[in-house]
Amino acid sequence: MPVVELRKARKEYRLGQTRVEALRGVDLEIERGEFLAVAGPSGSGKSTMLNLVGCIDVPSSGQVLVDGVEVGSLGDRELTRYRREKIGFIFQSFNLIPVLDVYENIEFPLLLKKGFAKKEREALVMRFVEEVGLADRLRNKPGELSGGQRQRVAIARALVSKPLIVLADEPTANLDSETGARIVELMRQINEEEGTTFIFSTHDAHIMGKARRVVRILDGRVEDAGAAPGTGKE
């Protein structure tokens, strides 16, 4: 069973008297363990699609299923709980908490999720701090880090609660090309080692080249779903 299914998913917004069709009947399946890029120009619907998969929003019509659950059938409280249990987010603006240090930023999702003893939290945080190469920066606050280091904190924070899916919205947009390439390579490494499904939006051709499948979206429609993993056409 695919980890994500969009079935004729539509999303409309109202801007005053104007109706904006952000997604126009999208059909898409994403398998577990994929490393997938959603590509397209600004305003094409990439972020809207990620918001639906990430349970931040629900479709206006059609269906979005995440791990077999139709997210449109969930209430606000259920959506919040499901999002915490299943989804990790990496934002282009990092979204770190300025007053918390590296350790505390990474630990934060575990405190929200609850059910983790202190020693378990410590072991998980230290594991992913090591994964992203920031063991020597544990007590630094975000303002004391470079852009690449902050993005690595954001990746560790997204992964620490072992989510089913990691969503990355333009994760390299605020980074130079060399740092961005290293960040994508780190995500690919974790994808291979952990089997975590990565879905990221981008319009950067270099980053698209690192994906194992590229879904191209334009004007709210999927123009090309790419070759599915295992077809020999990747």
CORDA-V580283 format. One record per helix or strand. SS is the DSSP state (~ for helix, > for strand). FROM is the first residue (numbers start at 1). LEN is the number of residues. If there is no record, write none. Layout:
ss = <SS,SS>
from = <FROM,FROM>
len = <LEN,LEN>
//
This chain:
ss = <>,>,>,~,>,>,~,~,>,>,~,~,~,>,~,~,>,~,>,~,>,>>
from = <4,18,35,46,61,69,71,76,87,101,102,118,135,141,142,147,165,177,197,205,213,221>
len = <12,13,5,8,6,2,3,11,5,1,12,14,3,1,3,13,5,18,6,4,6,4>
//
